[in-house]
Amino acid sequence: MSASTQRRPAIGFIFVTLVLIVLGFGIIIPVLPGLVTQFEGGSAAQGASSYGVLIGVFALLQFASAPVLGALSDRFGRRKVILIALAGTSVDYVIMGLAPSLGWLFVARMISGVTAGAFATCNAYIADVTPPEKRAQGFGLAGAAFGLGFAIGPAIGGMLGNINLRLPFFAAAVCVGINWLYGAFVLPESLPPERRKAFNWKRANPLGSLMNLRRIHGVSWFAAMHFIYMLGQTMLQSIWVLYTGYRFAWSPRQIGVSLMIVGVASMLVQGKLVGPILKRTGEARGLMLGLLTTVVVFVGYGTATHGWMMYAIICFGSFAGIAGPSAQALSTRRVPPNEQGAVQGALGGLQSLAGVISPPIAAWSFAAGISPDSRWHLPGIAFFEAAFLVFCAFLIASRAVKTPVAPAPGG
């Protein structure tokens, strides 16, 4: 244990952690909607509605707990919070694999939601170990880690799901268990004691953490943009498996392959191209280009008439990945070093709040679009709603990047 704290923290350490987190998460994506639908007697519309509520419950608890975990990471260090989050996720996967009813899936997701602080804490870790001028590249590498985990995870989940719908959950639990061991014995702490901040419930509660964003000059516009953008992104993520299964009759294996391509394309763009692209465009213009590309991509998904079109759109849409690192780099420059965890926790809370709102809306929209009683047969309606939201985020971002800000103290 003590040896891990003596290692010099670097992006490489958190890269491995992120890959393993996404690998476990990616494994269950192709099969979780199917398991929910199975519990609902095979009804696609009812399964979609219940799946949306399941994701929403997870996100609601994550919204409440993410700022607390972020503030705890500012007080006690990033590593301890990452270990707590991984332990909760591992318990979640085991319970889902054994669940005898839909109610147990909700219990599992609630446990995971309360402890789901790994992503926000990893972002704070990156901000700890990279200078402001290199953070876009650092967050791009984090995006590459996401892509690598996503390239492998869904493919594994799809193949295992074809054997048994429960098998991927146990594989994901093993993956997270390995990640916990890596965090406990290898991952070094990134936040030295002298840069830590006392825990404060005002900053840690969800509403207090959002008010804290207003106090840091220049961050509010980016927070608003992040929230609206995540509303759209979460709609895409929550409906992908249901939509492709219904519209193109894709099996869990085919869905896993499609998500693997998402991961590979994302890994290439985030790992190799973010730096060169943003060097030419600048972070502000890169953010705007990424958001506009996302709008076009979402409309494309909603109007695609053949499965092969989805693959073409995925490849084009991977270039929209420059938006995330650009936004994160622009916002973290405005935040003091000893508040990165709280701010990332607040942004994680906003992302969770988006996850409370979007999945039920997307699922209900999809269910209405495919219902025999519907006036219009419109399976892609959730993608059109998501495109509208991302366009709103583009308008907010155009205001955010023009707001002059002073550099964060010590940042």
C-alpha positions in Angstrom: 0.0 0.0 0.0 2.7 2.5 1.1 4.7 1.8 -2.1 1.8 3.0 -4.2 1.9 6.4 -2.5 5.6 6.8 -3.3 5.2 6.5 -7.1 5.1 9.6 -9.1 1.5 10.2 -10.3 1.1 10.5 -14.1 -1.5 10.2 -16.8 -0.3 6.6 -17.5 -1.6 5.3 -14.1 -5.1 6.8 -14.5 -5.2 5.7 -18.1 -5.1 2.0 -16.9 -7.8 2.7 -14.3 -10.1 4.4 -16.9 -9.6 1.5 -19.4 -10.7 -1.0 -16.8 -13.6 1.0 -15.6 -15.0 1.4 -19.1 -14.2 -2.2 -19.9 -16.5 -3.4 -17.1 -19.2 -0.9 -18.0 -19.0 -1.7 -21.7 -19.4 -5.5 -21.0 -22.9 -5.1 -19.7 -24.2 -2.5 -22.2 -25.4 -5.0 -24.9 -27.3 -7.2 -22.4 -28.8 -5.0 -19.7 -31.8 -3.8 -21.8 -32.4 -7.4 -22.8 -32.4 -8.6 -19.2 -34.9 -5.9 -18.3 -37.1 -6.8 -21.2 -36.9 -10.4 -20.2 -38.2 -9.5 -16.7 -41.0 -7.6 -18.4 -42.2 -10.6 -20.3 -40.5 -9.8 -23.6 -42.5 -6.6 -24.4 -40.2 -4.2 -26.2 -42.2 -1.1 -25.3 -42.6 -2.0 -21.6 -38.9 -3.1 -21.4 -37.9 0.3 -22.9 -39.9 2.2 -20.3 -38.5 0.1 -17.4 -35.0 0.4 -18.7 -35.3 4.2 -18.8 -36.5 4.3 -15.2 -33.7 2.0 -14.1 -31.0 4.3 -15.6 -32.8 7.3 -14.2 -32.7 5.9 -10.6 -29.0 5.2 -10.9 -28.4 8.7 -12.2 -30.5 10.3 -9.5 -28.4 8.7 -6.7 -25.2 9.5 -8.6 -26.4 13.2 -8.8 -26.8 13.2 -5.0 -23.5 11.5 -4.2 -21.0 12.7 -6.9 -20.4 16.1 -5.2 -19.8 14.4 -1.9 -17.3 12.1 -3.3 -15.6 14.9 -5.2 -15.3 17.0 -2.0 -14.0 13.9 -0.2 -11.3 13.5 -2.9 -10.2 17.1 -2.3 -9.9 16.3 1.4 -8.6 12.7 1.5 -7.1 12.2 -2.0 -8.3 10.8 -5.3 -7.1 7.2 -4.8 -9.3 6.4 -1.8 -12.5 7.7 -3.5 -11.7 5.7 -6.7 -11.4 2.6 -4.5 -14.8 3.3 -2.9 -16.4 3.8 -6.3 -14.9 0.6 -7.7 -16.1 -1.5 -4.7 -19.7 -0.2 -5.2 -19.6 -1.0 -8.9 -18.3 -4.5 -8.3 -21.2 -5.2 -5.8 -23.6 -3.8 -8.4 -22.5 -6.2 -11.1 -22.6 -9.3 -8.9 -26.2 -8.5 -7.7 -27.3 -7.9 -11.3 -25.8 -11.2 -12.4 -27.8 -13.0 -9.7 -30.9 -10.9 -9.7 -34.1 -13.0 -9.6 -36.4 -10.1 -10.5 -36.5 -6.6 -11.8 -36.5 -5.2 -8.3 -33.1 -6.6 -7.6 -31.7 -4.8 -10.6 -32.9 -1.6 -9.1 -31.2 -2.5 -5.8 -28.0 -3.1 -7.6 -28.1 0.1 -9.6 -28.9 2.1 -6.4 -25.8 0.8 -4.7 -23.7 1.7 -7.7 -25.3 5.1 -8.0 -24.4 6.0 -4.4 -20.7 5.1 -5.0 -20.4 6.2 -8.6 -17.6 8.8 -8.4 -14.8 7.2 -10.4 -15.1 9.2 -13.6 -15.3 12.6 -11.9 -12.4 11.7 -9.6 -10.3 10.5 -12.5 -10.9 13.8 -14.2 -9.7 15.6 -11.1 -6.6 13.3 -11.1 -5.8 14.4 -14.7 -6.1 18.0 -13.7 -3.8 17.4 -10.7 -1.0 15.9 -12.8 -1.1 18.0 -16.0 -0.3 21.8 -16.5 -3.2 23.9 -17.8 -1.8 24.2 -21.3 -1.6 20.4 -21.7 -5.0 19.5 -20.1 -6.8 19.2 -23.4 -4.3 16.6 -24.5 -4.6 14.9 -21.1 -8.3 14.7 -21.3 -8.0 13.5 -24.9 -5.8 10.6 -23.6 -8.6 9.9 -21.1 -11.0 9.8 -24.0 -8.7 7.3 -25.7 -8.8 5.2 -22.5 -12.6 5.3 -22.8 -12.4 4.3 -26.4 -10.1 1.4 -25.7 -12.3 0.0 -23.0 -15.3 0.6 -25.1 -13.7 -1.2 -28.1 -13.2 -4.3 -26.1 -16.0 -4.3 -23.5 -19.2 -4.4 -25.6 -17.7 -7.0 -28.0 -17.0 -9.3 -25.0 -20.4 -8.5 -23.5 -22.1 -9.2 -26.9 -20.4 -12.6 -27.3 -21.0 -13.7 -23.7 -24.6 -12.5 -23.9 -25.2 -14.8 -26.9 -24.3 -17.6 -24.5 -26.2 -16.4 -21.5 -27.6 -13.0 -20.6 -26.2 -13.3 -17.0 -22.6 -14.1 -18.0 -21.5 -10.6 -18.9 -22.3 -9.3 -15.4 -19.9 -11.7 -13.7 -17.2 -10.9 -16.3 -17.7 -7.2 -15.6 -17.4 -7.9 -11.8 -14.1 -9.7 -12.4 -12.9 -6.7 -14.4 -13.8 -4.2 -11.7 -12.2 -6.5 -9.1 -8.9 -6.4 -11.0 -9.3 -2.6 -11.2 -9.7 -2.4 -7.4 -6.5 -4.4 -6.9 -4.7 -2.1 -9.3 -5.9 1.0 -7.5 -5.1 -0.5 -4.1 -1.5 -1.6 -4.9 -0.3 0.3 -7.9 -2.2 3.6 -8.5 -0.3 6.5 -6.7 -2.1 9.4 -5.1 -2.1 12.6 -7.2 -3.1 15.2 -4.6 -0.4 15.9 -2.0 -1.5 16.7 1.6 -0.5 20.3 1.3 -2.9 20.9 -1.6 -5.9 19.3 0.1 -9.0 21.2 1.2 -11.1 20.8 4.3 -14.4 18.9 3.7 -17.4 21.3 3.6 -21.0 20.1 3.4 -22.0 23.3 1.6 -19.8 22.4 -1.3 -20.5 18.7 -1.0 -24.3 18.6 -1.2 -25.7 18.6 -4.8 -27.3 22.1 -4.7 -24.4 23.6 -2.8 -21.9 22.2 -5.2 -23.8 23.7 -8.1 -24.0 27.1 -6.4 -20.2 26.8 -5.8 -19.8 26.7 -9.6 -21.3 30.2 -9.8 -18.7 31.4 -7.4 -15.8 30.5 -9.7 -15.7 33.1 -12.4 -16.3 31.9 -15.9 -17.2 28.3 -15.1 -21.0 28.7 -15.0 -21.5 29.0 -18.8 -19.4 25.9 -19.3 -21.4 24.1 -16.6 -24.7 25.0 -18.4 -23.3 23.9 -21.7 -22.0 20.6 -20.2 -25.5 19.9 -18.7 -27.4 20.5 -21.9 -24.9 18.6 -24.0 -25.1 15.6 -21.6 -28.9 15.6 -21.8 -28.5 14.9 -25.5 -25.6 12.4 -25.1 -27.4 10.5 -22.5 -30.4 10.1 -24.7 -28.2 8.5 -27.4 -26.5 6.2 -24.9 -29.8 5.0 -23.3 -31.6 4.3 -26.5 -28.8 2.8 -28.7 -29.4 -0.9 -27.8 -33.2 -0.6 -28.0 -33.2 1.3 -31.2 -30.7 -0.8 -33.2 -32.3 -4.0 -31.9 -35.8 -2.9 -33.0 -34.9 -1.1 -36.3 -32.2 -3.4 -37.7 -32.9 -6.6 -35.6 -29.3 -6.5 -34.3 -28.4 -9.3 -31.9 -26.4 -8.6 -28.7 -23.3 -9.7 -30.7 -24.0 -7.2 -33.5 -24.7 -4.4 -30.9 -21.4 -5.3 -29.2 -19.6 -5.0 -32.5 -21.2 -1.6 -33.3 -20.1 -0.3 -29.8 -16.6 -1.8 -30.4 -16.4 0.3 -33.5 -17.5 3.3 -31.5 -14.6 2.6 -29.1 -12.0 2.0 -31.7 -12.9 5.2 -33.6 -13.0 7.2 -30.4 -9.6 5.8 -29.3 -8.0 6.8 -32.6 -9.4 10.3 -32.5 -8.9 11.0 -28.8 -5.5 9.3 -28.5 -3.9 10.5 -31.8 -5.8 13.4 -33.3 -7.1 15.6 -30.5 -3.7 17.2 -29.9 -3.0 18.0 -33.6 -6.5 19.1 -34.3 -6.8 21.4 -31.4 -3.3 22.8 -32.1 -4.7 24.0 -35.5 -8.2 25.0 -34.4 -7.6 26.1 -30.8 -9.7 24.8 -27.9 -12.6 27.2 -28.4 -13.1 26.5 -32.1 -12.6 22.8 -31.5 -15.4 22.8 -29.0 -17.8 24.5 -31.4 -16.9 22.2 -34.3 -17.3 19.1 -32.1 -20.8 20.2 -31.0 -22.0 21.0 -34.5 -20.7 17.6 -35.7 -22.6 15.9 -32.9 -25.8 17.6 -34.1 -25.3 16.3 -37.6 -24.5 12.8 -36.4 -27.6 12.5 -34.2 -29.9 13.5 -37.0 -28.1 10.9 -39.1 -28.7 8.1 -36.6 -32.4 9.0 -36.5 -32.8 8.9 -40.2 -30.6 5.9 -41.1 -32.6 3.2 -43.0 -30.0 0.5 -43.2 -27.6 -0.9 -40.6 -24.4 -0.2 -42.6 -25.3 3.5 -42.4 -24.9 3.5 -38.7 -21.3 2.3 -39.0 -20.5 5.1 -41.5 -22.0 7.7 -39.2 -20.1 6.3 -36.2 -16.8 6.8 -38.0 -17.7 10.3 -39.0 -19.1 11.1 -35.6 -15.9 10.1 -33.8 -14.4 13.5 -34.8 -17.0 15.1 -32.6 -14.9 13.8 -29.7 -12.7 16.9 -29.8 -15.6 18.7 -28.0 -15.1 17.0 -24.6 -11.4 17.6 -24.1 -11.8 21.2 -25.3 -14.6 21.9 -22.8 -12.8 20.2 -20.0 -9.5 22.1 -20.7 -11.2 25.4 -21.0 -13.1 25.0 -17.7 -10.4 23.5 -15.5 -8.1 26.4 -16.2 -10.5 28.6 -14.2 -10.4 26.3 -11.1 -7.9 26.4 -8.2 -5.9 23.2 -7.7 -7.5 22.4 -4.3 -11.0 22.7 -5.8 -10.6 20.5 -8.9 -12.3 17.5 -7.1 -15.3 19.5 -5.9 -15.8 21.1 -9.4 -15.4 17.8 -11.2 -17.8 16.3 -8.7 -20.3 19.1 -9.4 -19.9 18.6 -13.1 -20.3 14.8 -12.5 -23.5 15.7 -10.6 -24.8 17.7 -13.6 -24.0 14.7 -15.8 -25.9 12.5 -13.4 -28.8 14.9 -13.3 -28.9 14.7 -17.1 -29.0 10.9 -16.6 -32.0 11.3 -14.4 -34.0 13.3 -17.0 -32.9 11.9 -20.4 -33.2 8.1 -20.2 -36.9 8.1 -19.3 -37.7 10.7 -21.9 -35.7 8.8 -24.5 -37.2 5.5 -23.6 -40.8 6.9 -23.5 -40.3 8.7 -26.8 -39.0 5.5 -28.4 -41.8 3.5 -26.9 -44.3 6.0 -28.2 -42.6 6.1 -31.6 -42.9 2.3 -32.1 -46.3 1.8 -30.4 -49.0 0.4 -32.7 -51.4 3.1 -31.3 -49.0 5.9 -32.3 -50.1 8.3 -35.1 -46.6 8.4 -36.5 -44.1 5.5 -36.7 -40.9 7.3 -35.6 -38.4 5.0 -33.9 -35.6 7.7 -34.3 -37.5 10.5 -32.4 -35.1 10.3 -29.4 -32.2 11.1 -31.7 -33.9 14.2 -33.1 -34.6 15.4 -29.5 -31.0 14.8 -28.7 -29.8 16.8 -31.7 -32.0 19.7 -30.7 -30.4 19.7 -27.2 -26.9 19.6 -28.5 -27.6 22.5 -30.7 -28.8 24.4 -27.7 -25.5 23.5 -26.0 -23.7 24.9 -29.1 -25.5 28.2 -28.6 -24.5 28.3 -24.9 -20.9 27.4 -25.8 -20.7 30.3 -28.2 -21.4 32.5 -25.3 -19.1 30.7 -22.9 -15.9 30.9 -25.1 -16.4 34.7 -25.5 -16.5 35.3 -21.7 -13.1 36.7 -20.5 -11.8 35.0 -17.4 -8.9 35.4 -15.1 -6.6 32.3 -14.7 -7.3 30.2 -11.6 -5.0 30.9 -8.7 -2.1 28.5 -8.7 -3.5 26.8 -11.8 
